[in-house]
Amino acid sequence: MQWLATKAVAMGPTHDTAALRKVLMGPMLAEWTKHVQTAKRRGRVWQYGVDAVRVERVVRPSSVLLSFPPALVSLIVKHGT
């Protein structure tokens, strides 16, 4: 759930990317930093709400497949003017 909380802060109204460095590295860190910068520039805010997450499979320590039941994930995109 740390990733979800971090993503919520980064893509939220503050667009704070500081915590991304605690959960991502290398190309994924660069990719998500770019996503956040683009959202900020376009005035977009993403609000995440997850009630349940199920670990489907751990492929290796750094790769985990998660499933989010559609009814339990809410996503709101707000466009700025």
N, C-alpha and C positions, 0 to 999 in steps of 0.2 A: 504494500500500500504506500510505501515511501515514494515510489515513482509517481503514483497518481496524485499524491499531495504536492509533489514538486512540480509536476506538469500543470496542476491547477493554479499554482502561484505564478509560474512563468507565463502561462497563457491568459491569466486573469488581468484585472484592471491595472496592476502595477507593472506587469511585464518584467518581473524580477527574475533574472537568469542566474543569480548567484548559486542557488541550490542545485542547479543542473550539474555543476562540476562534482557534486557529491555522489550522483547516481549514474552519470554518463562519462564516457571518455572517448577520445579519438574522433573518428568520423561521425559517430552518433551525437556527440556533444556539439560538433560543428553544425550538423544538420538541424538539431533542435534549437540551437542558438539562432540560426538563420530563420527558422519558423517563427520564433518569438519576435525577432526584429521585424519581419514582414508583417505580422499581425499588428504590432505596435504602429508601424508606419501607415497601415491601412485603417487604423482605428478599430480593430477587431478585438473582441474580448470573448474568450471561451470559458464557460462555466461547466465544470464537471461534477457529477454526483454519482457515486457508485455505492450501492448497498451491499454487494457481494462480489467476490472474485474467487474463482476456482482454479487451482493449479492443475493443468492438464498433464504436463510432462516437463521434466527437467532434462535437457539434452546434455548440457555440461554446466558447470557452476555458473557460467556467465550467460546462459541462454535458457530462458524459461518460457513455456507456452502457457498463456493464461486465457481463460474464457470469461466473458462478461455476458450474462444473460441479457438479451435486448431490453426486456422490461425493467431491468435494474440499472440501466445506464441512461442518464439524462445528459444532454448536450445542448447548450444554448449558445448561439453565435450572435453577437451584437455588432452591427456595423456602425461605425462613426460617420459623422457627416463631414 
